[in-house]
Amino acid sequence: MVTQTPTTAKGSRAARDAKSPAHGKNTKYRAKASSQAKKTTPATAGKSLDHAQEALDQAAKTEKQLRASLKKHSKEVSTVKDDLDKRDRDLKTMKSQLKTAKKSCKRATKKLSHTP
């Protein structure tokens, strides 16, 4: 009995894959699809760059607004701090004046009580 090897057997898979006309068509199809993908890549990349540029522009605009707002609020905070410092000095002055007035009142009361 004669046995055939799988690579040389009539109708074997290896023999069909090597000679299949569909194999060449797939290669051409893949090459065509690959070239189309390469053709659309610059347009997609351009859109992506435009989108990134818009995002950067928006970020710069937002940063500018935030810096202006920070500057404005910093001035307001500084003004409030100056006002608080002034009020604190005024309060210390008033406390000192009150202390002096109490001492004067006490002295005057002593003088009045000692005078006949």
C-alpha positions in Angstrom: 0.0 0.0 0.0 1.3 3.4 -0.9 0.8 6.3 1.5 1.0 9.9 0.5 2.6 12.6 2.7 0.3 15.5 3.7 2.2 18.1 1.8 2.0 16.3 -1.5 -1.4 14.8 -1.1 -4.0 15.8 -3.6 -6.2 18.5 -2.2 -4.1 19.0 1.0 -4.2 22.3 2.8 -0.6 23.2 2.4 -0.8 22.7 -1.4 -3.9 24.9 -1.6 -2.5 27.7 0.6 0.7 28.0 -1.5 -1.2 28.2 -4.8 -4.4 29.9 -3.8 -5.3 32.8 -6.0 -7.2 34.4 -3.0 -4.0 34.8 -1.1 -2.6 37.3 -3.6 -5.9 39.2 -3.6 -5.7 39.5 0.2 -2.2 40.9 -0.1 -3.3 43.5 -2.6 -6.4 44.4 -0.5 -4.2 44.8 2.6 -1.7 47.0 0.7 -4.6 49.1 -0.7 -6.1 49.5 2.8 -2.7 50.4 4.3 -2.0 53.0 1.6 -5.5 54.5 2.3 -4.8 54.6 6.0 -1.5 56.4 5.3 -3.3 58.9 3.1 -5.8 59.8 5.8 -3.2 60.0 8.6 -1.9 63.5 7.7 -5.5 64.9 7.7 -6.3 63.2 11.0 -3.0 64.4 12.4 -3.8 68.0 11.2 -7.2 67.9 12.9 -5.5 66.6 16.0 -3.0 69.4 15.9 -5.7 71.9 15.4 -7.7 70.5 18.3 -4.5 70.6 20.5 -3.8 74.2 19.4 -7.4 75.2 20.3 -7.0 73.6 23.7 -3.7 75.5 24.3 -5.3 78.7 23.2 -8.2 78.1 25.6 -5.8 77.3 28.4 -3.8 80.4 27.8 -7.0 82.5 27.8 -8.2 80.9 31.0 -4.8 81.4 32.6 -4.8 85.1 31.6 -8.3 85.5 33.2 -7.2 83.7 36.3 -4.1 85.8 36.7 -6.1 89.0 36.3 -8.6 87.8 38.8 -5.9 86.9 41.2 -4.2 90.3 40.8 -7.6 92.0 41.5 -8.3 89.9 44.5 -4.8 90.3 45.9 -5.3 94.1 45.8 -8.6 93.7 47.6 -7.1 91.4 50.2 -4.2 93.9 50.7 -6.7 96.7 51.1 -8.7 94.8 53.7 -5.5 93.8 55.6 -4.4 97.5 55.7 -7.8 98.5 57.0 -7.7 95.8 59.7 -4.2 97.0 60.7 -5.4 100.6 61.0 -8.4 99.5 63.1 -6.1 97.4 65.3 -3.9 100.5 65.9 -6.9 102.6 66.6 -8.2 100.0 69.1 -4.8 100.0 70.9 -4.8 103.8 71.0 -8.4 103.8 72.4 -7.4 101.2 75.1 -4.4 103.3 76.1 -6.6 106.4 76.3 -9.2 104.5 78.4 -6.5 103.3 80.8 -5.2 106.9 81.1 -8.7 108.2 81.7 -9.4 105.6 84.4 -6.2 106.6 86.2 -7.1 110.3 86.0 -10.6 109.6 87.3 -9.1 107.5 90.2 -6.7 110.4 91.0 -9.5 113.0 90.9 -11.6 110.8 93.2 -8.7 110.6 95.7 -8.2 114.3 95.6 -11.8 115.0 96.2 -12.0 112.6 99.1 -8.9 114.1 100.8 -9.9 117.7 100.5 -11.8 119.0 103.5 
